[in-house]
């Protein structure tokens, strides 16, 4: 596999493209969009990934950065079979970026543009796959907002939805008000086009448009200027005359102008199964052969750019110039006192084989006209060959020592004794003493702990440098905390008080250590965290600090149907707090009055805070 891209969808990096993003060496350009540019790279283990680097115009907007960070954190919780998971990101760097798994397949937009409309079975399988992806995305509190054919990739085992929720970061920023377009007008919902409220039903409208586009090969609201398309979406009915009959029930319902009339995602899947003659099962034959061939092409990935090799060491025929200037030499007939390497060629070497001759490839030193010029050192006849030491990459490597075969010339006048470098020795001794004191000081406990440390060691010095184990914090208990629906708790509060979660613009919960959330679209209720991880304890496990530290069956959400009165859940927050939450039941008949009751035992700062 060469380093050059193997097809037009792997574009070579240009001069203005970075070579490395977040430690990932880039291999090719996958594409560019309204919000940034997408590159191909690889994990250290060799798995291909797609890295989206946000445009500088957005990076400079503080409101965009705040929303982008929030949306990326939410997107990291999405782990569905029909989504490309987020695996890494940097939301605070000079240019934010987001890395997802690479999907070796064309986008739906590319496939339809190149091969035309897809058969009905492929459209049905695509629709149910995207519906399942939206179910997971909405369950994480995200509304996609920019669901379109370019954001649906076709893999061998079904579609993959990408870029979920990221469009919200650019919504209502200074850039969108100056004409920078992020969404695609042809696939917007009426409420989105008229600046109304965006809800999960907005994505259902886009799904209906995608299904029709895949089956027809064109948008059902026509082409033309953006304002004309948006007007037709808001005020006119879609053109479904070319739509196959099997797809009309699901597409017509999805494209209802009123969001309340659109079907739930589970109902969409049922309608698709009812329209299919055979049970819908994803497999490698779900796409036409011509489209499947595009997937094979994208499996021939370009290699990442090679890491630059370190500078080679000097060759045996050339000795590196000295780092410090050579001592000035008095004038000698026929000799110009410059540096040694430059002066050497001016000397007249003895004939080969004559006394004092130097082997080929070695430069002859200048004549020793003055006793102050240092004598060369000669190897002992019985000394074993010198072995070149290895040095860490990036560090200067001394020139190789090549003493074998060197024939010494006649000795010059005896060199006078070298002056004693008393000043350097004193400076070196002082520096070594300072370093030794600093190292010794780092091993001693802080002044506030010296007394305890001396007592613990019995006054002996052997254990005074041992690490002191921090004692476990004392637990603090709170009984009968009532958490209303769509509220969250923060364990740093004393006592923890339920706070309403941010529910605007499709974000259904914020950054709580513990939340209670009810999905009005699907009717399921969740007990979870967006700031750590959970473990539901078994009946045989006794809730304690030790147990919560030991268990590793981590999750972020637990359905209320899994909990009964007395169920215990360990919550490990990123801030380092460990909490044992005991579920005490759910109350309230009406939706607006529902709440759950929990008992909390909190060990604050029981662990080191996690780094994002």
Secondary structure as GFF3:
##gff-version 3
##sequence-region A 1 612
A	DSSP	beta_strand	20	21	.	.	.	ID=ss1
A	DSSP	beta_strand	24	25	.	.	.	ID=ss2
A	DSSP	beta_strand	28	32	.	.	.	ID=ss3
A	DSSP	beta_strand	36	42	.	.	.	ID=ss4
A	DSSP	beta_strand	48	54	.	.	.	ID=ss5
A	DSSP	alpha_helix	56	59	.	.	.	ID=ss6
A	DSSP	alpha_helix	62	75	.	.	.	ID=ss7
A	DSSP	beta_strand	86	90	.	.	.	ID=ss8
A	DSSP	beta_strand	97	101	.	.	.	ID=ss9
A	DSSP	alpha_helix	108	115	.	.	.	ID=ss10
A	DSSP	alpha_helix	120	139	.	.	.	ID=ss11
A	DSSP	three_ten_helix	149	151	.	.	.	ID=ss12
A	DSSP	beta_strand	152	155	.	.	.	ID=ss13
A	DSSP	beta_strand	158	161	.	.	.	ID=ss14
A	DSSP	alpha_helix	167	170	.	.	.	ID=ss15
A	DSSP	three_ten_helix	176	178	.	.	.	ID=ss16
A	DSSP	three_ten_helix	185	187	.	.	.	ID=ss17
A	DSSP	alpha_helix	190	193	.	.	.	ID=ss18
A	DSSP	alpha_helix	200	216	.	.	.	ID=ss19
A	DSSP	alpha_helix	226	235	.	.	.	ID=ss20
A	DSSP	three_ten_helix	245	247	.	.	.	ID=ss21
A	DSSP	alpha_helix	248	254	.	.	.	ID=ss22
A	DSSP	three_ten_helix	259	261	.	.	.	ID=ss23
A	DSSP	alpha_helix	265	275	.	.	.	ID=ss24
A	DSSP	alpha_helix	289	297	.	.	.	ID=ss25
A	DSSP	alpha_helix	340	343	.	.	.	ID=ss26
A	DSSP	three_ten_helix	344	346	.	.	.	ID=ss27
A	DSSP	alpha_helix	422	443	.	.	.	ID=ss28
A	DSSP	three_ten_helix	447	449	.	.	.	ID=ss29
A	DSSP	alpha_helix	450	457	.	.	.	ID=ss30
A	DSSP	beta_strand	476	484	.	.	.	ID=ss31
A	DSSP	beta_strand	487	489	.	.	.	ID=ss32
A	DSSP	beta_strand	499	500	.	.	.	ID=ss33
A	DSSP	three_ten_helix	504	506	.	.	.	ID=ss34
A	DSSP	beta_strand	514	518	.	.	.	ID=ss35
A	DSSP	beta_strand	525	528	.	.	.	ID=ss36
A	DSSP	beta_strand	532	536	.	.	.	ID=ss37
A	DSSP	alpha_helix	545	550	.	.	.	ID=ss38
A	DSSP	beta_strand	557	559	.	.	.	ID=ss39
A	DSSP	three_ten_helix	560	562	.	.	.	ID=ss40
A	DSSP	beta_strand	568	573	.	.	.	ID=ss41
A	DSSP	beta_strand	578	587	.	.	.	ID=ss42
A	DSSP	three_ten_helix	591	593	.	.	.	ID=ss43
A	DSSP	beta_strand	595	603	.	.	.	ID=ss44
###
